[in-house]
Amino acid sequence: MEQRRIVLGVTGGIAAYKTPELVRTLRRGGAAVRCAMTPAAGEFVAPLVLQTVSGEPVRTGLFDRVEEGAIDHVALADWADLLIVAPATANTLAKLAHGLADDVVSTVALATQAPLLVAPAMNVNMWRHPATQSNLATLRQRGVRVVGPETGALACGWEGEGRMAEPAAIAAAAALVGGPRPLAGEVVLVTAGGTREPVDAVRFLGNRSSGKMGFAVAGEAARRGAEVVLVAGPSALPTPAGVRRLDVETAQEMREAVLGELPRATIAVMAAAVADFRAARPEIRKIRKEDLPSEETLTLELVRNPDILAEICRHERRPVVVGFAAESQDLVETARRKLARKGCDLLVANDIAREGSGFDSDTNAVVFVWPGGEVEELPSLPKTEVAALLLDRVAKLRGGDG
Ligand code: C5P
């Protein structure tokens, strides 16, 4: 955000009350922010609040001689290297889609050459209306970025989609717009987290994977301009900005989701801890110990799950494929054998027995293992940095420079 010049266009929705926080978040990141408001926005947030938190004069009207004298609307449009419209009402989205310019926000949007990010906020029925959806499709097709809306309780009393994305999420999405995009044009498919294999109505077989490594890869790939699909096992982690997330539970569901996305993927990073086995016959009801033949033991029959990584490596038109291996002994040797067996282009091995590495940790000490047998050992690093180094290597495999 350092050095960025952001114009924040505020339109007339109740979520406008969150925009002072958005201005502060953007400024904390190092951006300079100038605000422009529609007349309706002034009903929800006072111009003086935005003026104070931005430290810049605020534009409220198109024809105000004093405002226009200080910085005219075209100069404001030219000054911006990013325009954010938040909240973006259904009315403003319609104006933006059709090129209307009858208030200072829509006029700046038409005049600027800067990229546009919108954060829609409205009643759920207005959001779902075909007119709004078609306006959004028009904007998206034109390259406009959209963040949110989120689903939940709406100020109007309805439940559903329509809540403006939180200021932190809008700022994160803004950071993705306009920066260097070395992975632009790539479609990155990432799996993350552990799978859950049902045993009965309440129990499952799972593992300790937190999903942090895969989520970090997905977020970093999006920051580098890739289109990212994240197939995630159950995880409370927030979806990284700019990432499309598909939630799955079992290995079989993960396989279906991965195969569905595979034809478009150019890079696949399989960071999920997929259960190797599932219960052969999961009970629909809860297993009660009173009903068992013996109260002391219970025998579960397990069957093998599909190996998703090995399967996609065998595909005729496969993307560049990265596998992960969590090992607790003979790290490099086991990883070499695993890479050969699965047939991936790069294997990221981590020693889960080591301090500051593996499941649920924010850091990871990994070794990159290449098909020729070479290894590259990294020190313990934050998972976000491991993700960045991994994507540098993957970009080289794709013939770029990361
Ligand atoms: O064989 P192992 O489970 O150690 O291999 C780990 C790698 O294989 C990871 O990349 C994991 O996502 C992937 N995997 C898979 N399907 C399985 C088991 C593992 O895709 N059933």
Boltz pocket constraint, residues with backbone or C-beta under 6 A from the ligand:
constraints:
  - pocket:
      binder: B
      contacts: [[A, 191], [A, 251], [A, 270], [A, 271], [A, 272], [A, 273], [A, 274], [A, 275], [A, 276], [A, 305], [A, 306], [A, 307], [A, 308], [A, 309], [A, 310], [A, 322], [A, 323], [A, 324], [A, 325], [A, 326], [A, 338]]
      max_distance: 6.0
